[in-house]
Amino acid sequence: MSLGRVLITGGRGQLGSDLQERLSGRAEVLSRSHEELDIADDAQLGRAFDEAAPDVVFNCAAFHNVEVCEREEDRSFEVNARAVKRMAERCAGGGAKLVHLSTNYVFDGSAAEPYPESAGASPRSIYALSKLAGEYAALAYAPDALVVRGAGLYGRHGSASKGGNFVTRMIARAREQGSVKMVADQRLSPTYTGDLAEALIEGVETGASGLVHLTASGDCSWFEFTEAIMAVAGIETALDPVSTTRPPGGADRPLNGVLARPRADSLGLTPLRHWREALVDYMERAGMAADSPLSIPTSGGDS
C-alpha cells in the first residue's frame, strides 16, 4: 500500500516524532501535537481530517500516565476509547488506513510465557481497560485497521507527560541521587521508537491489518534495563533491585509484560532489533553513550 497523505496524532511524542522523521520524503505528512489536536474534541478531529485528507492515520495520541488514569477514569476512556471509535469511523468513511497503538498492559502479567496476539486480554488498570476498549473500537469501526501493541517505549524526543523517557530519567536520577532503586520482578521488551516507527511503516506498506505485537527482540526486567543504561552511559552508581509494590489506589502493573509475535511473523513483518542493540544505538544518537562504556551485564535470564 502506498503511504500517500499521512496524518499523525500525538505528533510531538516519542513515536510520533520518529514517524514524522522517517516519513520525510516518503509521504505528505500532517503531524499534530496534543496542543494542536485534542483527539477527544470531535470538531478538532474533523478539521484535521479535512485538512489532511489522509490515506493513512497513525494514532500515537493517548492518555497514558498510568497512575493518573486511575484517578481520571472519564478522561481515560474519552481519549483512549471514544476518540478512537470516532477516528476509526472517519477512516472507514474516507477510505483511510488506521494504525492504532496499544499496550502490553492489556494483559494481567500472570502467565509464565510471553503473550501471543491470540492470548485473552485481562486488563487490571483503568489505563489498560481503556486501551483495550480502544483496540476493539479501532478494529470494529475501521475494518482494515492495524492495531499494534508495544511495550516500554523510549525515543530521542522523550515523553513530556512523564518528564522525559525512562532512559533519561534513570540517568538523571543516578547523577542527582547517586543511587537508583528499580523493580526487578517486572519483565518486558523495552522498545526504541525509531525501530517501532519503521515497523509501523512496513506494516502499512505490506497491507498488514488486525492485531499484532511489535516490540524489541529479547526481554529483561526494568532493573536489568537500568543496569544496561548505566553501563552504556559509563555511570558507576549503586543499583538496588526491589520488588513491585502497589500503593493504595495505585495501578496494577503486569509482572510479565513480554509479548510474543506469531501473527506478526505470519504476516512477514521484520522482527525488531534486540533491545540491547537498539539501546546502544539510541544512546549514541542521543549523545548519552560514554566514550568508554562499561561492560553491559548479560545475566538475569535475558532472551
N, C-alpha and C positions, 0 to 999 in steps of 0.2 A: 504494500500500500504506500502511495506517495504521501509525504507529510503535508505538503501544500501550505495552507494557512493554519497557524497554531495559536491557541490561547492557553496561557499558563496562569493558573491561580496560585496564590501564595508565592508569587514570583521572586520575592526577596529573601525567601527562606533558603536553607541549605540546598535542598533538592531542586527547587525552582530556579535558583541561580545557576546551578550546574547544568540544568536542562537548557536554559537560555544560552549559556556559553557554547554548549555542544551543538545546538541547533543553528547557530550563526552561520549563514551561508548555505544552510541546507533546507531552510524553510523561512516563510514570512511569519515572524513571531510577534504577538502582542502579549507582553508579560505584565501582570498586575499584582502589586503587593496587597497586603491586607488593608493598608491605609488607603489604597486606591480602589479596592474592590472588596467589600464585605459580602461574601457569597451567600450569607443568610438574608441579605437585603435583595429581594427578588427584582426590584426595579433596577438596582445597580447591576445585577447579573444580566438582566435583559439588555441593558445598554452595552455591556461588554461583549455579549454575543452579537449584537447588531454591528458593533464596530469591527470586531474580528472576523465575522462570517467564517468561523473556523471549520476546518476539515478534521482537526484533532484538538481535543481538550485534555490537558494534563492537570488534574485537580490535585495540587500539592497543598491546598489550604486545609487546615484542620484546627480544632480546639484540642490541643494535645498536652497541656500541662496536667499530668495525671492526677495530682493532688487537688488542684483547683477544680477539675471536673467533678470530683466527689462532692464539692460544695455548690457547684453551679450546674445542676442537672439539666435545667431547661436550656441553657446556652450550649451545653454539650450536644444535646440532641438537635438543637436548632442548626448548628454548624455541621456536625458530623453525620447527620442523617437526613433531616428535612431538606437542607440546602442541596445535598447530593441528589435527592429524588428530583428536585426541580431542575438541577443541572442535567441529569440524565434525560429528563423529558425534553429539554431543549436540544440536546444532542440527537436524540431519536427523531425529533421533528425536523431538524435541519440536516440530517444525514452526516453528523459528525461522529468521530470515534472518541469515546470517553475512556481515558486512562485514569483510574482512581486508586489512590494509595491507602492501604490499610496497614495492619499491625499484627505482630505475633502475640500481642496481649489478648487476642480473642480466645486464646487457649488458657486453661487454668494452670498449666505447668506441672500437673501431677504425673504425666506419663514418663516412662523411663527412657523412651527413644524419641528422636526428633519427630515433629508433627508433619505428616504429608498434607497436601491440599485436601485430600479426601477425609481427613480426620474431623470428627464432630467438634464444633466450637463449644466452649464453655466459659464465657466471659465472667470475670469476677470483680469488675470495677465499672463505674459509670463510663469512664473513658472507653474501656473495651466493649461494653454493651452498645454504646453509641456508634463506635466504629463498625461493629458487626452489623448494626442496622443500616449503616451507610453502604456496606458491601451489598446487602440484599437490595437496597434501593437502586444502586448502580446497575446490578445485573437484571433486575426486574423491569426497569423503565428504559434501559438502553441495551437492547438485546446483544449488541456487538461489543459491549464494554469489556475492557481488560481491567480486572481488579488485581492489584499486586500487594501482597503482604511483605513488609520489610521488617527490619529489626535493628535497633541500636544505631540509628543513622548519625553520621558526623560528616561535616564538609567544611570547605575553606571559608564559607560565609557565615558560619556559626548559627546559633539559634537564639534569636532576640528574646523570646519569651522565657528562656532558661539562662540568660546571661552568658551566652557562648555555648559551644558544643562540649561534649564530655571531655575530649582531649584537652582543650584549652582550660577548662575548669580545673581539671586534675593538676595540670602543670602550675597554674596559679596557686592552687591550694598548697602544693608541695613547697613552692618558693616562699609563700607567705607564712605557712604554719610549721614547715619543717618536717611534717609527717602527714600521712593520709590513711584514714580508715576506709575500707571498702568491702562490700559484701562479697563473699566467696562462694555462696551457695546458689546464686542466680546465673544460669548459663544461657548464652545466646551467640549469635554470629554478628558481631559489630560490623557495620557496612558503610563504606565510603560512598558518599552520594555521587561522586564523579563516576564511579563504576555503575551504580544503580541507574543513573541518568542514561548511560549508554545502553544498558539492558532494556530500559523502557522504550527507547527509540527503536532498538532492534525488534522489540515486541510489536510495535506499530508497523514497522516496515515489512515484517513477515506475516502480518494479519492475525496475530495471536489474539484470542479472546477468552473470556471466562476467568476463572480464579487461578492464579499462580503464585508460588513463593519465590522471591528473588532476594537472596541475601549473600553476603560473602561466603566463600567456602571455609570449612573448618568451624570450630566453635571454642569458646572459652568462658570463664567466669568474668564478671566485672573486675575482680581482683587481678586475674591474670592479664586482662586487657590493660589495667593500670600499670602492672609491672612492665609490660612491653612499652607503654608510653614513656615511662621514666627511663627505660633503657635507651630508646631511640633519642630522647632529649638529652641524655647524658647526665641526668639528675640522680644523685645518690640521696635517697630520703628514706625515712622509716615508713614501711608499709605494713599495716596491721589488718589481717583478714578478720572479718566479723560475719556473724550470721544475720539473716534478714529478720527484722522485727517490724511488726505492723502497729503503728500508734493508733490509739482510739480515733475512729473516724477516718483513718487513712486508707489509701487504696491498697487492694490486694494485688501483689505483683507475682507473675508466674516464675517459679524457680527454674523450670525448664522452658526456655523460650527459643529453643533451637528448632528451625524449620527444615524439613526435607522437601525436595522439589521434583518428585517423579512426574508430575504433569508438565512442569516447565521443561523437563528433559524430553518428554514425549513430543513436545512441540518443536524440539530442536533449538531451544534458546541456549545461548552460550553461557556456561557457568561463570559466575563472577570469580575474581581472584581470591586467593586465600587471604584471610583477614590480616595476617601479619605482613604480607607483601604490600597490601593496599595501605596499611597504616604507615609503613616506612615511606611509601611514595607520597602520601598525603602530607606527612610531617616535613618531608624535604621540600615539597612545593610551597608549603606554608611558612617555610623558614624556621621551623621549630626543631629540626634534627640537629644534633650536635655534630661537630666536625669529627669527633671520635666517640661514637655512641658506645654505650656499654653493651655487654653481651645480652641478647634477648633471651629470657628464660623460655624453655620449651617443655617444661614439665606440667603436670596437672591434668593429664588426660585429653589434651588438645587433639583435635582430629582435622 
